[in-house]
Amino acid sequence: MINESAASSVGLFNTAINSSYRAYTKYAFALTETVAIAELRWQGLEYETIKQRVVIDDLLQIRSQTSRQGALRTIWQRLEKLPPKYIYLIAKGHADVRRFTVLFAILLEHRLLRELIANVLLNKVKQFDLAIKPADLRVFFETQREESQTLASWSEATYQRASSNTVSVLVSAGLLQPIKPKGTYEIRATPVPIALKQPLIVDGFERFLVLMLN
């Protein structure tokens, strides 16, 4: 089990929320990989031991060592922001609990994702319109790029991959379901499991329940 006092002191939520934009071009959701590493974290294994399992022993079944290192770095950065109770939910919770807790961890660090949900999905839901069309996404991403010097500085390739991966997080999390025609999605609002909902409320993060379309 993780050392409670040590882990709790790492990145408590108010300091963990990332207010800057980051280009997420790989490992968008990585549910299976995150669960595997969370299980090792919950067992109390240190980073170097987990790195050995992932990079050398190929725990995650990723072809190249460079990709293994990249996946571990991304997932570790997500997990180290979380107090032990949330790592436990990823390691030991049922499928929906794991999925929503991973989404919560990503929301903490992914400003563009938070803005996409707030500005597009939630506005659509308020209008009783559950269809996300290519034009909706195009207008959102173009507007954000025009308004942010950080996004404007990204190369076109980085911008396109980051945009695609931002949407793919919502698909993997179950908040969007691809439908026809291609590039169109249906919003799927599913209640957040009580095992995650309660600690989020206790910790003062009801707004994340809104972002998870609870």
SVG drawing of the C-alpha trace seen along z (x, -y; Angstrom):
<svg xmlns="http://www.w3.org/2000/svg" viewBox="-34 -36 49 45">
<polyline fill="none" stroke="black" stroke-width="0.4" points="0.0,0.0 1.1,-3.6 2.5,-5.6 -0.5,-7.8 1.3,-10.8 4.0,-10.9 1.6,-10.5 -1.0,-12.9 1.6,-15.7 2.2,-15.3 0.2,-17.7 -3.0,-18.2 -5.8,-19.3 -5.6,-23.1 -2.0,-23.1 -2.5,-20.1 -4.9,-21.7 -2.9,-22.8 -4.0,-26.2 -1.6,-26.1 -2.0,-24.4 -0.1,-21.2 0.1,-19.4 -1.3,-16.0 -0.3,-14.1 0.1,-10.5 -1.3,-8.2 -4.6,-10.1 -6.5,-7.9 -4.4,-4.7 -6.9,-3.1 -5.3,0.4 -1.8,-1.0 -2.9,-3.4 -4.6,-0.6 -1.4,1.5 0.8,-1.2 -1.7,-2.3 -1.8,1.3 2.0,1.2 1.8,-2.2 -0.9,-0.8 1.4,2.0 3.9,-0.6 6.5,0.0 8.9,-2.9 9.4,-4.6 12.6,-2.9 11.1,0.5 8.0,-0.3 10.3,-1.7 12.1,1.6 8.8,3.4 7.6,1.1 10.7,0.3 12.8,3.4 10.2,6.2 7.7,4.6 4.8,4.8 2.6,2.6 3.3,4.6 4.6,1.6 7.0,2.2 9.9,-0.2 11.7,-1.3 11.3,-4.9 7.5,-4.5 7.5,-2.6 9.3,-5.4 6.9,-8.0 3.9,-6.1 5.3,-5.7 6.2,-9.4 2.7,-10.4 0.9,-8.1 3.3,-8.7 2.7,-12.5 -1.0,-11.9 -0.9,-9.5 1.5,-11.5 -1.0,-14.3 -3.6,-12.0 -3.9,-11.2 -3.9,-7.4 -7.7,-7.0 -7.9,-7.9 -5.0,-5.6 -6.9,-2.9 -10.0,-3.5 -8.0,-3.2 -6.2,-0.1 -9.1,1.7 -12.3,0.1 -14.8,1.7 -14.7,0.7 -16.8,-2.5 -15.0,-3.7 -11.6,-3.2 -12.7,-4.9 -14.1,-8.0 -11.2,-8.3 -8.7,-8.2 -10.8,-10.9 -10.6,-13.0 -6.8,-12.7 -6.6,-13.8 -9.0,-16.7 -6.7,-18.0 -3.9,-18.5 -5.7,-19.0 -7.0,-22.6 -8.1,-22.2 -10.2,-19.2 -11.8,-21.1 -12.6,-24.0 -14.0,-21.6 -16.4,-20.1 -17.4,-23.4 -17.8,-25.4 -19.2,-22.7 -20.6,-19.6 -22.3,-21.4 -23.7,-24.1 -25.1,-21.5 -26.7,-19.6 -28.3,-22.8 -29.9,-23.2 -31.1,-19.6 -28.9,-19.0 -26.8,-15.8 -25.1,-15.8 -21.5,-17.1 -20.8,-17.9 -17.5,-18.4 -18.3,-22.1 -18.8,-22.4 -15.3,-21.0 -13.7,-23.0 -15.1,-26.3 -14.1,-25.5 -10.5,-24.5 -10.0,-27.4 -11.4,-29.9 -9.1,-28.6 -6.2,-28.8 -6.9,-32.4 -7.3,-33.4 -4.2,-31.7 -0.6,-32.5 0.4,-29.1 -1.9,-27.2 -1.0,-29.5 2.7,-28.6 2.1,-24.9 3.0,-23.5 0.0,-22.4 0.9,-18.7 1.1,-19.2 -2.2,-21.1 -4.0,-18.5 -2.8,-15.6 -3.6,-17.4 -7.1,-18.3 -7.7,-14.7 -6.4,-13.3 -8.5,-15.7 -11.6,-14.4 -10.4,-10.8 -10.2,-11.2 -14.0,-11.9 -14.7,-8.9 -12.5,-6.6 -14.2,-8.0 -17.6,-7.2 -18.8,-10.8 -18.9,-10.8 -20.1,-8.0 -19.1,-8.1 -22.2,-8.1 -22.8,-8.6 -21.9,-10.6 -18.2,-10.3 -16.8,-12.9 -20.1,-13.2 -20.6,-12.2 -23.4,-11.7 -23.1,-13.1 -23.5,-10.3 -24.2,-11.5 -23.6,-8.7 -23.8,-9.1 -20.4,-9.2 -20.1,-6.1 -20.7,-7.0 -17.3,-5.6 -15.7,-8.5 -18.5,-11.0 -18.4,-11.1 -14.7,-11.8 -14.8,-14.5 -17.6,-16.2 -15.7,-15.9 -12.6,-17.3 -14.5,-20.3 -14.4,-19.3 -18.1,-19.2 -17.2,-21.2 -15.4,-18.1 -18.6,-16.2 -20.1,-18.7 -17.3,-18.3 -17.9,-14.5 -21.5,-15.2 -22.8,-13.8"/>
</svg>
